Amino acid sequence: MQEKAIILDEQAMQRAITRIAHEIIEKNKGIENVVLVGVKTRGFPIAQRLASKIKEIEGISPVVYDLDISLYRDDLSEISDKTILNHSFQGETHGKIVVLVDDVIYTGRTTRAAMDAILEKDRPERIQLAVLVDRGHRELPIRADFIGKNVPTSKDENVKVKVKEIDGEDKINIII
């Protein structure tokens, strides 16, 4: 695999997160009833960054939870034949506005699995979706409410998100 193009560098990622934070605040008329739920693996550090940026803007930080959707995926057999250990979602989302945070939206299956995990435990007031990259090719009727960048891709291309907390650098690129 080789890098075809850089979609967002570190500064562009920071700007996208700042913009998304402002959009979350504006759409929800503040953040009093908002919780952020970061989809493991890279959605969680992005959610933490959004919370930090929201705190800079509003003076208070929304609660941030992480969510492992492994057992909620409908393609487990395609991903791995190993047993996956999953702890049930522990976040408090009942009656809250939940903003699911993920790095990329592609088919919509990860988002559907995340919604299943949350709805199995609680009944939030509303669920919204924030992603750094929307690459199209939906298989399910799901759309993001907050998008860092729309990047039309072919099905032969992959979008690789790197975050400092996990990968040591911030960068989003297309891999072929």
LOTORNU-227968 format. One line per field, with one value per residue (C-alpha): residue number from 1; residue in three letters; x, y, z. Coordinates in steps of 0.001 Angstrom, whole numbers, plus 500000, padded with zeros to 6 digits. Each point is the difference from the previous one (the first is absolute). Layout:
LOTORNU-227968
resi = c(NUM ...)
resn = c(ALA ...)
px = c(X ...)
py = c(Y ...)
pz = c(Z ...)
END
This chain:
LOTORNU-227968
resi = c(1 2 3 4 5 6 7 8 9 10 11 12 13 14 15 16 17 18 19 20 21 22 23 24 25 26 27 28 29 30 31 32 33 34 35 36 37 38 39 40 41 42 43 44 45 46 47 48 49 50 51 52 53 54 55 56 57 58 59 60 61 62 63 64 65 66 67 68 69 70 71 72 73 74 75 76 77 78 79 80 81 82 83 84 85 86 87 88 89 90 91 92 93 94 95 96 97 98 99 100 101 102 103 104 105 106 107 108 109 110 111 112 113 114 115 116 117 118 119 120 121 122 123 124 125 126 127 128 129 130 131 132 133 134 135 136 137 138 139 140 141 142 143 144 145 146 147 148 149 150 151 152 153 154 155 156 157 158 159 160 161 162 163 164 165 166 167 168 169 170 171 172 173 174 175 176)
resn = c(MET GLN GLU LYS ALA ILE ILE LEU ASP GLU GLN ALA MET GLN ARG ALA ILE THR ARG ILE ALA HIS GLU ILE ILE GLU LYS ASN LYS GLY ILE GLU ASN VAL VAL LEU VAL GLY VAL LYS THR ARG GLY PHE PRO ILE ALA GLN ARG LEU ALA SER LYS ILE LYS GLU ILE GLU GLY ILE SER PRO VAL VAL TYR ASP LEU ASP ILE SER LEU TYR ARG ASP ASP LEU SER GLU ILE SER ASP LYS THR ILE LEU ASN HIS SER PHE GLN GLY GLU THR HIS GLY LYS ILE VAL VAL LEU VAL ASP ASP VAL ILE TYR THR GLY ARG THR THR ARG ALA ALA MET ASP ALA ILE LEU GLU LYS ASP ARG PRO GLU ARG ILE GLN LEU ALA VAL LEU VAL ASP ARG GLY HIS ARG GLU LEU PRO ILE ARG ALA ASP PHE ILE GLY LYS ASN VAL PRO THR SER LYS ASP GLU ASN VAL LYS VAL LYS VAL LYS GLU ILE ASP GLY GLU ASP LYS ILE ASN ILE ILE ILE)
px = c(500000 501203 498906 498072 499195 499899 496426 500634 503274 500316 498889 497073 498880 500116 497935 497441 499662 499568 497304 498178 500089 498369 497390 499126 499521 497926 497753 499270 499716 502789 501266 498047 498345 502733 502279 502703 500464 503217 499968 503154 502681 500609 496578 500758 503055 498133 497059 502432 501402 496483 499187 503163 499168 496400 501352 502179 496920 497276 501963 498640 500821 497500 500396 501946 499498 501740 498072 501238 497601 501759 497117 497432 501563 498180 503251 501911 500636 501523 502307 501353 499376 501392 497745 499444 499577 497664 498889 496527 499770 500124 499187 496959 498072 496349 498209 503231 501026 502654 502592 501657 503548 501945 502937 498441 496537 499920 497249 498165 500305 502245 497564 497064 501894 500785 496349 498989 502450 498653 496326 500388 500791 498230 497576 501779 497998 501842 503066 502194 503124 503313 502767 503285 499558 496914 501128 496581 498986 497247 498351 497580 497913 502251 501486 502324 498762 503500 502720 503613 500454 498080 502388 498514 502054 499919 499329 503637 501296 500252 499962 502592 499579 502928 499680 502877 498503 500208 502248 502396 498876 496911 499352 497261 500907 498699 501746 499908)
py = c(500000 503464 503513 501608 503352 501795 501034 501873 500855 500793 503630 499135 497323 502566 502447 497291 499057 503654 500462 496810 501090 503312 498192 497605 502937 501944 497131 499013 503560 499334 496750 499625 496748 498771 496988 498948 496305 499146 496782 497992 500281 503427 501500 500183 502318 502140 500221 501010 502750 501208 500130 501998 502445 500325 500781 502769 501487 499416 499748 496528 496643 497371 496493 497710 496228 497407 497297 496637 498809 496703 497721 502173 499775 497977 499073 498315 496863 502086 501868 497216 496448 500755 500391 503644 501024 502931 501834 501483 503744 501722 503571 501855 501187 499745 503203 501525 501282 497498 501078 496881 500821 497947 500609 498963 499146 497642 497361 501088 496584 501176 502801 497567 497692 502934 501031 496395 499908 503252 499195 496584 501748 503379 502220 503236 503063 500084 498536 502113 499015 501871 498711 501408 498477 499014 497898 499023 496509 499526 496590 501240 503206 501787 503480 502012 503172 501429 499359 501112 499320 498265 497898 498067 496827 496924 496662 499051 502826 500071 502988 499698 502211 500416 501705 500895 498151 496671 500451 502731 502459 501760 499353 498725 498600 497857 496669 497907)
pz = c(500000 499187 500825 497163 501608 503330 500756 503250 501703 503721 499686 497738 502484 502814 497941 499163 503682 500961 497353 501012 503670 499066 497889 502854 502371 497483 498902 503602 501351 502466 501474 503243 498876 497632 500480 497560 499253 498170 497998 500689 498903 498469 500699 503713 499838 497461 502447 502772 497777 499188 503722 500664 497202 501243 503472 498515 498331 502621 503228 500777 498515 498918 501400 497658 499850 497877 498200 498772 497307 499289 500961 498247 496551 497362 498251 502843 497981 497208 502388 502206 501102 503464 503022 500800 503614 500419 503087 499777 499545 503404 499004 501333 496959 501032 499010 498710 496597 498978 497474 498608 498935 497475 497711 496659 498741 497043 499751 503159 501650 502828 500799 499978 502363 502321 500071 500776 502936 501454 499427 501616 503293 499938 498164 499110 499009 496672 498315 497741 498085 499721 497717 498756 496523 498005 497069 498607 498816 502584 500281 502664 500100 502487 499670 502206 501704 500385 497399 499972 496286 497222 497926 497090 499643 497855 501639 499247 502177 503786 502314 502770 503058 502356 503382 502322 502948 498149 496961 501136 497310 498686 496330 497734 496608 497159 499576 496828)
END
